[in-house]
Amino acid sequence: MYQPRQPQGIRTGGRFATTVRTEPATSLHPAQVTAGRYRRYTKNGMSQHEQRARSRRLVQETYDSGQLGRMAGTLHAGHAAAVLAASQRDDVLDAAIHAVVIDEQRNPGLARPETLGFLLSRKLLLAHRGAA
């Protein structure tokens, strides 16, 4: 379909906004992992209590965002809730934390700090499927 070009600056066809809009304020989520926190997390610079609390928040965020459900898949929709419940058990969570820390020590810089929740959730999901 042929549409003739409009001269520059002419407001036709919805090409220009009729009102001026301001940019939204940008803020990071409180549990967002920064590079510094990620280094502390993976280099044992955090107490075990702090590591567990941060890990639980990150797994909860991964669940709330739907990412954990997509990771589990539609055939195993209940696994996402089981992983979230398993993250409340210290022994299971500690094993997932240890696995993520070991992966980072073996391959430094391979994972980005913002993927920590995904990595923990994946480790918990794999442990759940191995136990099921």
C-alpha positions in Angstrom: 0.0 0.0 0.0 1.4 3.4 -1.0 1.5 6.2 1.6 2.9 9.5 0.5 5.6 10.9 2.8 4.8 13.9 4.9 7.2 16.9 5.0 9.3 17.1 8.1 7.6 18.6 11.2 4.0 18.1 10.0 1.9 16.3 12.6 0.0 13.7 10.7 -0.6 10.0 11.1 0.1 9.9 14.8 3.8 10.3 14.3 4.2 13.0 17.0 2.9 13.0 20.5 0.2 15.6 21.1 1.3 16.1 24.7 4.7 16.2 26.4 5.3 13.4 28.9 8.0 13.3 31.5 10.3 10.3 32.0 9.4 7.9 34.8 11.5 7.8 37.9 13.8 4.7 37.8 14.5 2.7 40.9 15.9 -0.7 41.6 14.0 -3.2 43.6 15.3 -3.4 47.2 16.5 -7.0 46.7 18.2 -6.3 43.4 21.7 -7.7 43.7 24.5 -5.3 43.0 28.0 -6.3 41.8 29.4 -5.6 45.3 26.8 -7.7 47.1 27.2 -10.5 44.5 31.0 -10.6 45.3 30.3 -10.7 49.0 27.7 -13.4 48.5 29.9 -15.6 46.3 33.2 -15.0 48.2 31.8 -15.8 51.7 31.7 -12.2 52.7 28.2 -12.5 54.1 27.1 -14.2 57.3 25.1 -17.4 56.7 22.0 -15.7 58.1 22.4 -12.8 55.7 23.0 -15.2 52.8 19.9 -17.2 53.6 17.7 -14.1 54.0 18.9 -12.6 50.7 18.5 -16.0 48.9 14.9 -16.4 50.1 14.0 -12.9 48.9 15.5 -13.6 45.5 13.8 -17.0 45.1 10.5 -15.3 46.2 11.0 -12.6 43.5 11.7 -15.3 40.9 8.5 -17.0 41.9 6.5 -13.8 42.0 7.7 -12.7 38.5 6.6 -16.0 37.0 10.1 -16.9 35.9 10.2 -19.9 38.3 6.9 -21.2 36.8 8.3 -20.9 33.3 11.5 -22.6 34.4 9.4 -25.5 35.9 7.3 -25.8 32.7 3.6 -26.3 32.2 3.8 -30.1 32.8 5.3 -29.5 36.2 3.5 -26.4 37.4 3.5 -27.6 41.0 7.2 -27.7 41.1 7.5 -24.0 41.3 5.5 -23.9 44.6 7.5 -26.8 45.9 10.8 -25.0 45.1 9.5 -21.9 46.9 8.6 -24.1 50.0 11.9 -25.9 49.8 13.7 -22.5 50.0 12.4 -22.2 53.6 14.4 -25.3 54.6 17.9 -24.3 55.7 19.6 -27.5 54.6 18.1 -27.4 51.1 18.8 -23.7 50.7 22.3 -24.0 51.9 23.0 -26.7 49.3 21.7 -24.4 46.6 23.8 -21.5 47.9 26.9 -23.7 48.0 26.3 -24.9 44.4 26.0 -21.3 43.1 29.1 -20.2 45.0 31.1 -23.2 43.7 30.0 -22.4 40.2 31.1 -18.8 40.5 34.5 -19.9 42.0 35.0 -22.3 39.1 34.0 -19.9 36.4 34.5 -16.3 37.8 32.3 -13.7 36.1 30.3 -16.2 34.1 27.0 -15.3 35.8 25.8 -11.7 36.1 24.8 -10.4 39.6 21.2 -9.8 38.5 20.8 -13.6 37.6 21.4 -14.8 41.2 17.7 -15.4 41.9 17.4 -17.4 38.7 20.5 -19.4 39.5 19.3 -20.2 43.0 15.9 -21.2 41.8 17.4 -23.4 39.1 19.6 -25.2 41.7 16.5 -25.7 44.0 14.4 -26.9 41.1 17.1 -29.5 40.0 17.4 -30.7 43.6 13.6 -31.0 43.9 13.4 -33.0 40.7 16.3 -35.2 41.8 14.5 -36.0 45.0 11.1 -36.5 43.4 
